[in-house]
Amino acid sequence: MGRYKSILGIAAAVILILSVLAYTQLEIYQRTRPISPSQAVRANYFYALEKWLTKTGHPVRIDSHGSPFRIIPAKERSVYIQASLFDWQDAAPILIPWVEEGGSLLISIESSWYDEDETDFVEFLEAVGVQAEIWVPEDDETVILRDLDHYVITENNFDLDLRFSFSVIKDFGDTPLTLKDKQGIIRLVSIPLGNGSITVTGRPYFMYNDNLESEENARLSWQLTAANVQDEHPGVLFVRGRRAVKNLFGKLAERGNPLPPIVSVLVLVCIGFWMVIPGFGILRPENEQRARPIRDRFSAETRFLKKYHALEGYLEVYLREIKYKCRDRELDPRDKYLRDIYPLITEIENSLGEKKNLKHSEIIRILKILEKTMEHL
């Protein structure tokens, strides 16, 4: 018992010393490990804004396409519209009265979609007093574009679309809200109409996930969405599309030539089938071995049984077969052989039943008699 106490004491002392050294010599510090955004975030530019609005009591509803007849009966009074996903036919006479009653519209235009030939949308903008122009760089201008679109930071540090400029062509009495860049070009315009407003801009970069870290962008996003809702209609409707997120095969195709891996996969598939599927063609003849005569087989069995002193088993088999063949027939009085052999069969059966040890020569003699009897039957 004393020895175990000594071992426990030494172990406790070692643990104590190691703990003191770790506490005094080692330093614990936090490590920041970057984590890439999830697929849900990469597929939705407005993911952070929608979560923010929902948690502040403004539930967000998303619609993949819209029309004036879907906006009017909606329970939301604050609506964001991606212009390319909206049917603008006869929109002005329907949406302007809705806005004057307290609705709020935020409209974004994509440079890849907008064209002056979009007559219905141009007529809607003119009806609310706004004219939009898309900026196309000239040959002598060197501008770095990102994904064919770029954003410019205004004097108030808002991230707005560089590809569009706007002008106010009507006077509604109230002064419209405009956000300009350093050159004085209007990049966002908000027209007040009655109790509501219509805001038009290019791509709303200030509402995107990465840019909401800026306080100015967050304030502007809130002002154009949640700040315009009423207590009885707290929700916000987003009519927007979904960003296409490249999967693994898309990234591989983007980074290199997909032909080599495709060829490699096909070769592996062919090799796999070649290994598991048998070859086709004419079957090769096989040399069939002639079966051994039945007499040789019985001789081999006899030698085996003789070696292990079990020849009596043959006697039982022969007797069982003879009794089976004779069970439904009577002995023919004219058949002298059967009349002579039947008492012998009965004697052999009685000897086996009494477990008498028959000599080998006697067994051989009886087997010959029983074999001849089977042939006779």
N, C-alpha and C positions, 0 to 999 in steps of 0.2 A: 504493500500500500504506500509505503514511503517513497518507493521508486517512482510511482505514478505521480505523486505530489511534486516531486522534483521536475519531472518532465512537463507537467502543467505549468509550473512556475517559470521554467525557462521559456516555454512558448508564449506565455503572457508577457514576459519581459521583452521578447523579440518583437511582438506585435506593438507594444507600447513605444519602443524605440523607433520602429518604422513609422508609426503614426506621427510621432513628434517630428521626425525628419521630413515627412510628406507635408505637414502643416507649415513648417518653417522654411523649407527649401523650394517647394513647388508652388506654382502660381496658376490659379484658375482664371481663364479668360474666355469670353464669348467669341465664337467664330461665326461670321456671316457667310452663309452659303446661298448663292443665287439660285432661285428656282424659276424655271421658265413658266410662262402662263399656261393655264390649262386650255384644252381645245375649246371649251365654252367661252373663255375670254377672247381667244384669238378669232373666234367666229363672230363675235359681237363687239363692235366698236363702242357700244353704249352700255356695256355690261356694268361698269362701276356706277354710272349715272342711274341706271334702272334700279340697282340694288339700293343706292342712296335714297332715291325717291320712295321706294317701297318701305324702307325702314323708318322714314320720317312721316308715314301715314298717307302717302300718295301712291296707291297701288298702280302698277304699270300694266297695261294691256297692249299686246303686240298683234298687228294685223299685217299680213304679207302684201295686201293690195287694198286700195280704197277708192271711193267715189263720193260725190256730194251726198248721195242718198244713203250712204253708210255712216256719214258724219252726223247728219241731223238727228237721227234717233239715238245716237250713242249717249251713254250716261256721262262720259268724260266731256269737260268743257275746255280742256287744254290738249291740243293735238299737235304732234310733230309729224310732218309729211315729207317723205322722200319723193320728190316731184316725178321721177320716172316711174313710180309704182302707183300713180294716181290717175284717175280718169277725169280730165279737166273740161270735158265737154259740158257746156252750159253751167259751169261751176260758179261764176260770178253772181248771177241772180239768186242762187241758193245759199252760198256761203257768206256773202256780205251781210245779209240780214241776221244770220246766225251769229256772226262776229259782233255786230252792233248790239245784240242782246246780251253780250258778256262772254262770247267765245274767244279763244286765243289760238291762233294758227302760227306755227313755226315751219317755214318751208325751206328746204335745202335743194339746191340744183347741182347736178353732176355735169361736169364739162363733157364727158363722153356721151351724154344723152341730149343735152340742150342744143337746140338749133332754132334759128328764127323761123324755120318752117313749122315748128311746133305751134300751130296757129291757136289752138284752144288755150294753151298755157300762156302764150304771149297776150292774148286777149284778156285773160284773167289778171295778169300783172298790170296791164294798162287800165283795167277797170278799177284797181285799187291805187293807181297813180305811181307805178314803179316801172322803170325800164331797165332791163338787164343786158349787159354786153359781155361776151366771153373774150378773154384776152388770148391772143395767139402770138407767140414770139416771132419776130421778124428774123430774116436770115442773118443779119449782122448782130443780133442780140445773143449773148451767151448767158443763159439762165440754167441753173441746175434744178431739174425737176425731179421729184420723187414720185414714182408710179404715175407719171404724167400729170400729177397734181402736186401743188405745194401750198404751204400756208405762210402768211406774212404776219409778223407781230406788229400790231398797231401802237400808237403812242400810249395807249392805256394797257399795253401788254396782253391784249386778247389775241388768241390764235385764230385767224380768219383765212378764208380761201383766197389765194392770190389770183386765181384764174377768172374771177368774176368782178365786175364793177357795176354799180347801180347808180341810178339817178332818179330824183323825184320829179314827176312831170305834172302832178296835180296838187292843188292846194285845198286841203280839207278843213282848214281853220286851225287845227291843232298842229303844233310843230312835230314833225316825225323825228324819231330817234335814229341817228346815223352814227356808224363807227367807221372812221377813216384811217388809212395808213399814213405814213410820214409824208407821202406825196400828195395827200389830200384827196385820195380816191376813196369813194364810199365802198366798203366791203360788206356792210350789213345795214339794212334799213328796216325800221319798224314803224308801220303806219297805224296810228290810233283811229279806230272807227267805233263811235258810240262808246259802249262800255267795254269793248274788247280791242284787240289789235291783231294785225297781220305782219309777221316778220319774215323777211326774205333774205337769204344769204347763199353763199356757195356751200361747199361741204362744211358741216359744223365741226371743224377740228377742235374747237374749244370745248366740245362735249365728249370728245374721245377719251378713252380710259387713261392714257398716259398724260394727257394735258390737264386732267382734272386736279392734278397735284398743285397747279397754280391757283392761287386764291382768286385772281381776277377771272379766270375761266370758270371756276366753280360758282362765283357770284353771278356771272352772266348766264350760265346754264340754269341756275335756280330761278333767276328773274324771268327767263323766257318759258319756263315750264311750271314749276310748283307755285311760284309767286302769283300766278294768274288764276289759280283754281279757287273755287268757293267751297264753303263748308259742306254744302249739300252735294257737291260734285268734286270730291277730292282727287279722283283718279286722273291719270295722264295716259293718252293713247299714242302709241308709236306706230305709224305706218311706214315700215322699213323692210329692207331685204336682209339677207344673211350673207356674211362674207364667206367665200369659199375657202376652206382650209385644206391645204395640201396634205395628203396622207403620206405614208412611207414611200410608196411607189412613185408618187409625184415628186417627192424630194430626190429620190434616186435618179429619176429621169432628168431632173433639173441640173443635177450636179455632174452627170456624165452620160456616156452612151449606153442605153439600155440593151443594145443588141448582144453584147457578150454574156451578161447574166441570163438572158432569155435562151440563148443557144446552149449554155451550160445546163440549164434546167431541163431542156428538151433531151439533151444527150443523157443526162442522168435517168430520166424517165424511160428512155429507150433501153438503156442498160439494165434497169430494174425489170422491165418486162421481159427482156431477153434471158434474164437469169431465172425467172419463175415460170415462164411459158415454155413448154417442151417444143422442140423443133418439129417442123412440118415435113412431110415427104412420105416415101414408101417405107414401110416397116421392114427392117432387116429380118430375114428368116433365122430362126434359132434352131440349133440342132437338138431335136427332141431325144431325150434318153428313153430307151425302151424299158418299160417296167419289168421288174423281176418276176419270174413265174410265181404263181400262188404257192406252189409246192416248196419253193425256196424260202418264201416268207414264213410258211408254217414250220419249216425245218429250223429257221433261225429262232422262231418263238419257242419251239420245243427245246432247243439247246439252252435258251435263256432260263426257261422254267426248270429244266433239269438241273442247271447249275445251282439254283436256289431252292431245290427240292419242293417244287410247287406244281408238279405235273397233275396232281389231283384236280387242279382247276379245270383242265381240259375235260376230265371225266364228267364233272358237274355240268359243263356246257353241253356236252353230247347228250347226256341223260335228259337235260331240260328240253332240248330240241326234239328228241325222240318221243318224249311224253307229250309234247305239244302236238306233234303230228299224229299221234295215235289216240288222242283223247276222244275224238268223235268217231272213231272207227273201231270195229271189233276185229279180233284176230281171225283171219281167214283159216278155217279148218284145213283147207287144201294146201295152205302155204306152210310147208314143213319147216322152212328156215325160221319163220317167225315163231312157230310153236316151240322150236328148240331154243331159240335165243331169248325168248321173253323171260323164262325163269332166271337166266343169267343176269339179265338187266335188273330184275328185282333184287337179286342177291348183291349186285354191285351197289345199288342204291342203298340197301340196308347197311352195307359195309361202310359207305361214306357217312351215313347218318350216325353210325356208332363210332366214328373217328378212328377207324382202324388204320394202322400204318401198313400200307401196301408196299411190297417190294417194287423196285424199279422195273424189273423184268415182267412182273405181274401187271403193272400199269401199262407197259408197252403192249402186252398181249391183249389187254382189255380195250385199249385204244384202237387197235386194229379191228377188233370185233365190232366196236361201236361205229367205226368209220364205214365198215362194210354194211352195217345195218342202215346207216343213213343213205348210202347209195341204193340199197334195196327199197327203201321207202320212197 
